[in-house]
Amino acid sequence: MMTRAAAALALLLGLAGPAAAEDAGALFAQKCAVCHGKDGKGSPAGLKLGAKDLSVTRLSAAEMEKVIGGGRGKMAAYQGKLTGEQIAELARFVKGGLK
């Protein structure tokens, strides 16, 4: 039988998933979509700059976190601009099919 504390923790963890996805979606729209497009396939301006199609990326979530944090090519680095958790959430959001 679950204690109240364990039940409360399970409830909080269950609620954190959808909220994190919503936050990651908003963060993607704010920081990434200008180049990568809402669907991850690249905006017209982003494609001219060489933005990659995120809908078919083969990068792992860990590799993607490194790219988001450190930047790549013309992509700005977000380390120090976003928290480590935000970077991880963005990577999971992209790997989850932008959902």
Phi and psi in radians as a Rosetta constraint file:
Dihedral C 1 N 2 CA 2 C 2 CIRCULARHARMONIC -1.389 0.35
Dihedral N 2 CA 2 C 2 N 3 CIRCULARHARMONIC 2.414 0.35
Dihedral C 2 N 3 CA 3 C 3 CIRCULARHARMONIC -1.328 0.35
Dihedral N 3 CA 3 C 3 N 4 CIRCULARHARMONIC 2.903 0.35
Dihedral C 3 N 4 CA 4 C 4 CIRCULARHARMONIC -1.069 0.35
Dihedral N 4 CA 4 C 4 N 5 CIRCULARHARMONIC -0.704 0.35
Dihedral C 4 N 5 CA 5 C 5 CIRCULARHARMONIC -1.119 0.35
Dihedral N 5 CA 5 C 5 N 6 CIRCULARHARMONIC -0.750 0.35
Dihedral C 5 N 6 CA 6 C 6 CIRCULARHARMONIC -1.152 0.35
Dihedral N 6 CA 6 C 6 N 7 CIRCULARHARMONIC -0.681 0.35
Dihedral C 6 N 7 CA 7 C 7 CIRCULARHARMONIC -1.147 0.35
Dihedral N 7 CA 7 C 7 N 8 CIRCULARHARMONIC -0.729 0.35
Dihedral C 7 N 8 CA 8 C 8 CIRCULARHARMONIC -1.109 0.35
Dihedral N 8 CA 8 C 8 N 9 CIRCULARHARMONIC -0.736 0.35
Dihedral C 8 N 9 CA 9 C 9 CIRCULARHARMONIC -1.109 0.35
Dihedral N 9 CA 9 C 9 N 10 CIRCULARHARMONIC -0.759 0.35
Dihedral C 9 N 10 CA 10 C 10 CIRCULARHARMONIC -1.079 0.35
Dihedral N 10 CA 10 C 10 N 11 CIRCULARHARMONIC -0.703 0.35
Dihedral C 10 N 11 CA 11 C 11 CIRCULARHARMONIC -1.131 0.35
Dihedral N 11 CA 11 C 11 N 12 CIRCULARHARMONIC -0.791 0.35
Dihedral C 11 N 12 CA 12 C 12 CIRCULARHARMONIC -1.091 0.35
Dihedral N 12 CA 12 C 12 N 13 CIRCULARHARMONIC -0.751 0.35
Dihedral C 12 N 13 CA 13 C 13 CIRCULARHARMONIC -1.147 0.35
Dihedral N 13 CA 13 C 13 N 14 CIRCULARHARMONIC -0.653 0.35
Dihedral C 13 N 14 CA 14 C 14 CIRCULARHARMONIC -1.150 0.35
Dihedral N 14 CA 14 C 14 N 15 CIRCULARHARMONIC -0.619 0.35
Dihedral C 14 N 15 CA 15 C 15 CIRCULARHARMONIC -1.375 0.35
Dihedral N 15 CA 15 C 15 N 16 CIRCULARHARMONIC -0.428 0.35
Dihedral C 15 N 16 CA 16 C 16 CIRCULARHARMONIC -1.194 0.35
Dihedral N 16 CA 16 C 16 N 17 CIRCULARHARMONIC -0.570 0.35
Dihedral C 16 N 17 CA 17 C 17 CIRCULARHARMONIC -1.028 0.35
Dihedral N 17 CA 17 C 17 N 18 CIRCULARHARMONIC -1.034 0.35
Dihedral C 17 N 18 CA 18 C 18 CIRCULARHARMONIC -1.085 0.35
Dihedral N 18 CA 18 C 18 N 19 CIRCULARHARMONIC -0.667 0.35
Dihedral C 18 N 19 CA 19 C 19 CIRCULARHARMONIC -1.123 0.35
Dihedral N 19 CA 19 C 19 N 20 CIRCULARHARMONIC -0.735 0.35
Dihedral C 19 N 20 CA 20 C 20 CIRCULARHARMONIC -1.103 0.35
Dihedral N 20 CA 20 C 20 N 21 CIRCULARHARMONIC -0.688 0.35
Dihedral C 20 N 21 CA 21 C 21 CIRCULARHARMONIC -1.127 0.35
Dihedral N 21 CA 21 C 21 N 22 CIRCULARHARMONIC -0.702 0.35
Dihedral C 21 N 22 CA 22 C 22 CIRCULARHARMONIC -1.136 0.35
Dihedral N 22 CA 22 C 22 N 23 CIRCULARHARMONIC -0.757 0.35
Dihedral C 22 N 23 CA 23 C 23 CIRCULARHARMONIC -1.091 0.35
Dihedral N 23 CA 23 C 23 N 24 CIRCULARHARMONIC -0.748 0.35
Dihedral C 23 N 24 CA 24 C 24 CIRCULARHARMONIC -1.135 0.35
Dihedral N 24 CA 24 C 24 N 25 CIRCULARHARMONIC -0.659 0.35
Dihedral C 24 N 25 CA 25 C 25 CIRCULARHARMONIC -1.118 0.35
Dihedral N 25 CA 25 C 25 N 26 CIRCULARHARMONIC -0.738 0.35
Dihedral C 25 N 26 CA 26 C 26 CIRCULARHARMONIC -1.170 0.35
Dihedral N 26 CA 26 C 26 N 27 CIRCULARHARMONIC -0.688 0.35
Dihedral C 26 N 27 CA 27 C 27 CIRCULARHARMONIC -1.146 0.35
Dihedral N 27 CA 27 C 27 N 28 CIRCULARHARMONIC -0.725 0.35
Dihedral C 27 N 28 CA 28 C 28 CIRCULARHARMONIC -1.072 0.35
Dihedral N 28 CA 28 C 28 N 29 CIRCULARHARMONIC -0.786 0.35
Dihedral C 28 N 29 CA 29 C 29 CIRCULARHARMONIC -1.068 0.35
Dihedral N 29 CA 29 C 29 N 30 CIRCULARHARMONIC -0.653 0.35
Dihedral C 29 N 30 CA 30 C 30 CIRCULARHARMONIC -1.370 0.35
Dihedral N 30 CA 30 C 30 N 31 CIRCULARHARMONIC -0.732 0.35
Dihedral C 30 N 31 CA 31 C 31 CIRCULARHARMONIC -1.828 0.35
Dihedral N 31 CA 31 C 31 N 32 CIRCULARHARMONIC -0.460 0.35
Dihedral C 31 N 32 CA 32 C 32 CIRCULARHARMONIC -1.990 0.35
Dihedral N 32 CA 32 C 32 N 33 CIRCULARHARMONIC -0.608 0.35
Dihedral C 32 N 33 CA 33 C 33 CIRCULARHARMONIC -1.104 0.35
Dihedral N 33 CA 33 C 33 N 34 CIRCULARHARMONIC -0.462 0.35
Dihedral C 33 N 34 CA 34 C 34 CIRCULARHARMONIC -1.003 0.35
Dihedral N 34 CA 34 C 34 N 35 CIRCULARHARMONIC -0.611 0.35
Dihedral C 34 N 35 CA 35 C 35 CIRCULARHARMONIC -1.802 0.35
Dihedral N 35 CA 35 C 35 N 36 CIRCULARHARMONIC -0.731 0.35
Dihedral C 35 N 36 CA 36 C 36 CIRCULARHARMONIC -1.552 0.35
Dihedral N 36 CA 36 C 36 N 37 CIRCULARHARMONIC -0.129 0.35
Dihedral C 36 N 37 CA 37 C 37 CIRCULARHARMONIC 1.346 0.35
Dihedral N 37 CA 37 C 37 N 38 CIRCULARHARMONIC 2.762 0.35
Dihedral C 37 N 38 CA 38 C 38 CIRCULARHARMONIC -1.061 0.35
Dihedral N 38 CA 38 C 38 N 39 CIRCULARHARMONIC -0.575 0.35
Dihedral C 38 N 39 CA 39 C 39 CIRCULARHARMONIC -1.632 0.35
Dihedral N 39 CA 39 C 39 N 40 CIRCULARHARMONIC -0.001 0.35
Dihedral C 39 N 40 CA 40 C 40 CIRCULARHARMONIC 1.454 0.35
Dihedral N 40 CA 40 C 40 N 41 CIRCULARHARMONIC -0.037 0.35
Dihedral C 40 N 41 CA 41 C 41 CIRCULARHARMONIC -1.531 0.35
Dihedral N 41 CA 41 C 41 N 42 CIRCULARHARMONIC -0.101 0.35
Dihedral C 41 N 42 CA 42 C 42 CIRCULARHARMONIC 1.862 0.35
Dihedral N 42 CA 42 C 42 N 43 CIRCULARHARMONIC 2.292 0.35
Dihedral C 42 N 43 CA 43 C 43 CIRCULARHARMONIC -1.440 0.35
Dihedral N 43 CA 43 C 43 N 44 CIRCULARHARMONIC 2.822 0.35
Dihedral C 43 N 44 CA 44 C 44 CIRCULARHARMONIC -0.935 0.35
Dihedral N 44 CA 44 C 44 N 45 CIRCULARHARMONIC -0.790 0.35
Dihedral C 44 N 45 CA 45 C 45 CIRCULARHARMONIC -1.159 0.35
Dihedral N 45 CA 45 C 45 N 46 CIRCULARHARMONIC -0.739 0.35
Dihedral C 45 N 46 CA 46 C 46 CIRCULARHARMONIC -1.101 0.35
Dihedral N 46 CA 46 C 46 N 47 CIRCULARHARMONIC -0.718 0.35
Dihedral C 46 N 47 CA 47 C 47 CIRCULARHARMONIC -1.096 0.35
Dihedral N 47 CA 47 C 47 N 48 CIRCULARHARMONIC -0.632 0.35
Dihedral C 47 N 48 CA 48 C 48 CIRCULARHARMONIC -1.116 0.35
Dihedral N 48 CA 48 C 48 N 49 CIRCULARHARMONIC -0.514 0.35
Dihedral C 48 N 49 CA 49 C 49 CIRCULARHARMONIC -1.537 0.35
Dihedral N 49 CA 49 C 49 N 50 CIRCULARHARMONIC -0.079 0.35
Dihedral C 49 N 50 CA 50 C 50 CIRCULARHARMONIC 1.622 0.35
Dihedral N 50 CA 50 C 50 N 51 CIRCULARHARMONIC 0.337 0.35
Dihedral C 50 N 51 CA 51 C 51 CIRCULARHARMONIC -1.044 0.35
Dihedral N 51 CA 51 C 51 N 52 CIRCULARHARMONIC 2.402 0.35
Dihedral C 51 N 52 CA 52 C 52 CIRCULARHARMONIC -1.438 0.35
Dihedral N 52 CA 52 C 52 N 53 CIRCULARHARMONIC 2.630 0.35
Dihedral C 52 N 53 CA 53 C 53 CIRCULARHARMONIC -1.341 0.35
Dihedral N 53 CA 53 C 53 N 54 CIRCULARHARMONIC 1.843 0.35
Dihedral C 53 N 54 CA 54 C 54 CIRCULARHARMONIC -1.314 0.35
Dihedral N 54 CA 54 C 54 N 55 CIRCULARHARMONIC -0.247 0.35
Dihedral C 54 N 55 CA 55 C 55 CIRCULARHARMONIC -1.288 0.35
Dihedral N 55 CA 55 C 55 N 56 CIRCULARHARMONIC -0.241 0.35
Dihedral C 55 N 56 CA 56 C 56 CIRCULARHARMONIC -2.220 0.35
Dihedral N 56 CA 56 C 56 N 57 CIRCULARHARMONIC 0.332 0.35
Dihedral C 56 N 57 CA 57 C 57 CIRCULARHARMONIC -1.099 0.35
Dihedral N 57 CA 57 C 57 N 58 CIRCULARHARMONIC 2.506 0.35
Dihedral C 57 N 58 CA 58 C 58 CIRCULARHARMONIC -1.799 0.35
Dihedral N 58 CA 58 C 58 N 59 CIRCULARHARMONIC 0.024 0.35
Dihedral C 58 N 59 CA 59 C 59 CIRCULARHARMONIC -1.171 0.35
Dihedral N 59 CA 59 C 59 N 60 CIRCULARHARMONIC 2.500 0.35
Dihedral C 59 N 60 CA 60 C 60 CIRCULARHARMONIC -1.318 0.35
Dihedral N 60 CA 60 C 60 N 61 CIRCULARHARMONIC 2.931 0.35
Dihedral C 60 N 61 CA 61 C 61 CIRCULARHARMONIC -1.063 0.35
Dihedral N 61 CA 61 C 61 N 62 CIRCULARHARMONIC -0.692 0.35
Dihedral C 61 N 62 CA 62 C 62 CIRCULARHARMONIC -1.121 0.35
Dihedral N 62 CA 62 C 62 N 63 CIRCULARHARMONIC -0.746 0.35
Dihedral C 62 N 63 CA 63 C 63 CIRCULARHARMONIC -1.120 0.35
Dihedral N 63 CA 63 C 63 N 64 CIRCULARHARMONIC -0.699 0.35
Dihedral C 63 N 64 CA 64 C 64 CIRCULARHARMONIC -1.128 0.35
Dihedral N 64 CA 64 C 64 N 65 CIRCULARHARMONIC -0.679 0.35
Dihedral C 64 N 65 CA 65 C 65 CIRCULARHARMONIC -1.049 0.35
Dihedral N 65 CA 65 C 65 N 66 CIRCULARHARMONIC -0.707 0.35
Dihedral C 65 N 66 CA 66 C 66 CIRCULARHARMONIC -1.116 0.35
Dihedral N 66 CA 66 C 66 N 67 CIRCULARHARMONIC -0.708 0.35
Dihedral C 66 N 67 CA 67 C 67 CIRCULARHARMONIC -1.181 0.35
Dihedral N 67 CA 67 C 67 N 68 CIRCULARHARMONIC -0.783 0.35
Dihedral C 67 N 68 CA 68 C 68 CIRCULARHARMONIC -1.085 0.35
Dihedral N 68 CA 68 C 68 N 69 CIRCULARHARMONIC -0.793 0.35
Dihedral C 68 N 69 CA 69 C 69 CIRCULARHARMONIC -1.197 0.35
Dihedral N 69 CA 69 C 69 N 70 CIRCULARHARMONIC -0.783 0.35
Dihedral C 69 N 70 CA 70 C 70 CIRCULARHARMONIC -1.712 0.35
Dihedral N 70 CA 70 C 70 N 71 CIRCULARHARMONIC -0.184 0.35
Dihedral C 70 N 71 CA 71 C 71 CIRCULARHARMONIC 1.345 0.35
Dihedral N 71 CA 71 C 71 N 72 CIRCULARHARMONIC 2.987 0.35
Dihedral C 71 N 72 CA 72 C 72 CIRCULARHARMONIC -2.855 0.35
Dihedral N 72 CA 72 C 72 N 73 CIRCULARHARMONIC 2.306 0.35
Dihedral C 72 N 73 CA 73 C 73 CIRCULARHARMONIC 1.007 0.35
Dihedral N 73 CA 73 C 73 N 74 CIRCULARHARMONIC -2.172 0.35
Dihedral C 73 N 74 CA 74 C 74 CIRCULARHARMONIC -1.507 0.35
Dihedral N 74 CA 74 C 74 N 75 CIRCULARHARMONIC -0.061 0.35
Dihedral C 74 N 75 CA 75 C 75 CIRCULARHARMONIC -1.335 0.35
Dihedral N 75 CA 75 C 75 N 76 CIRCULARHARMONIC 2.282 0.35
Dihedral C 75 N 76 CA 76 C 76 CIRCULARHARMONIC -1.189 0.35
Dihedral N 76 CA 76 C 76 N 77 CIRCULARHARMONIC 2.636 0.35
Dihedral C 76 N 77 CA 77 C 77 CIRCULARHARMONIC -1.437 0.35
Dihedral N 77 CA 77 C 77 N 78 CIRCULARHARMONIC 2.419 0.35
Dihedral C 77 N 78 CA 78 C 78 CIRCULARHARMONIC -1.894 0.35
Dihedral N 78 CA 78 C 78 N 79 CIRCULARHARMONIC 0.029 0.35
Dihedral C 78 N 79 CA 79 C 79 CIRCULARHARMONIC -1.095 0.35
Dihedral N 79 CA 79 C 79 N 80 CIRCULARHARMONIC 2.241 0.35
Dihedral C 79 N 80 CA 80 C 80 CIRCULARHARMONIC 1.564 0.35
Dihedral N 80 CA 80 C 80 N 81 CIRCULARHARMONIC -0.340 0.35
Dihedral C 80 N 81 CA 81 C 81 CIRCULARHARMONIC -1.720 0.35
Dihedral N 81 CA 81 C 81 N 82 CIRCULARHARMONIC -0.534 0.35
Dihedral C 81 N 82 CA 82 C 82 CIRCULARHARMONIC -2.126 0.35
Dihedral N 82 CA 82 C 82 N 83 CIRCULARHARMONIC 2.700 0.35
Dihedral C 82 N 83 CA 83 C 83 CIRCULARHARMONIC -1.297 0.35
Dihedral N 83 CA 83 C 83 N 84 CIRCULARHARMONIC 2.842 0.35
Dihedral C 83 N 84 CA 84 C 84 CIRCULARHARMONIC -1.024 0.35
Dihedral N 84 CA 84 C 84 N 85 CIRCULARHARMONIC -0.664 0.35
Dihedral C 84 N 85 CA 85 C 85 CIRCULARHARMONIC -1.167 0.35
Dihedral N 85 CA 85 C 85 N 86 CIRCULARHARMONIC -0.699 0.35
Dihedral C 85 N 86 CA 86 C 86 CIRCULARHARMONIC -1.108 0.35
Dihedral N 86 CA 86 C 86 N 87 CIRCULARHARMONIC -0.717 0.35
Dihedral C 86 N 87 CA 87 C 87 CIRCULARHARMONIC -1.103 0.35
Dihedral N 87 CA 87 C 87 N 88 CIRCULARHARMONIC -0.763 0.35
Dihedral C 87 N 88 CA 88 C 88 CIRCULARHARMONIC -1.113 0.35
Dihedral N 88 CA 88 C 88 N 89 CIRCULARHARMONIC -0.711 0.35
Dihedral C 88 N 89 CA 89 C 89 CIRCULARHARMONIC -1.112 0.35
Dihedral N 89 CA 89 C 89 N 90 CIRCULARHARMONIC -0.712 0.35
Dihedral C 89 N 90 CA 90 C 90 CIRCULARHARMONIC -1.084 0.35
Dihedral N 90 CA 90 C 90 N 91 CIRCULARHARMONIC -0.768 0.35
Dihedral C 90 N 91 CA 91 C 91 CIRCULARHARMONIC -1.066 0.35
Dihedral N 91 CA 91 C 91 N 92 CIRCULARHARMONIC -0.782 0.35
Dihedral C 91 N 92 CA 92 C 92 CIRCULARHARMONIC -1.129 0.35
Dihedral N 92 CA 92 C 92 N 93 CIRCULARHARMONIC -0.673 0.35
Dihedral C 92 N 93 CA 93 C 93 CIRCULARHARMONIC -1.073 0.35
Dihedral N 93 CA 93 C 93 N 94 CIRCULARHARMONIC -0.819 0.35
Dihedral C 93 N 94 CA 94 C 94 CIRCULARHARMONIC -1.161 0.35
Dihedral N 94 CA 94 C 94 N 95 CIRCULARHARMONIC -0.816 0.35
Dihedral C 94 N 95 CA 95 C 95 CIRCULARHARMONIC -1.119 0.35
Dihedral N 95 CA 95 C 95 N 96 CIRCULARHARMONIC -0.442 0.35
Dihedral C 95 N 96 CA 96 C 96 CIRCULARHARMONIC -1.496 0.35
Dihedral N 96 CA 96 C 96 N 97 CIRCULARHARMONIC 0.246 0.35
Dihedral C 96 N 97 CA 97 C 97 CIRCULARHARMONIC 1.450 0.35
Dihedral N 97 CA 97 C 97 N 98 CIRCULARHARMONIC 0.454 0.35
Dihedral C 97 N 98 CA 98 C 98 CIRCULARHARMONIC 1.075 0.35
Dihedral N 98 CA 98 C 98 N 99 CIRCULARHARMONIC 0.689 0.35
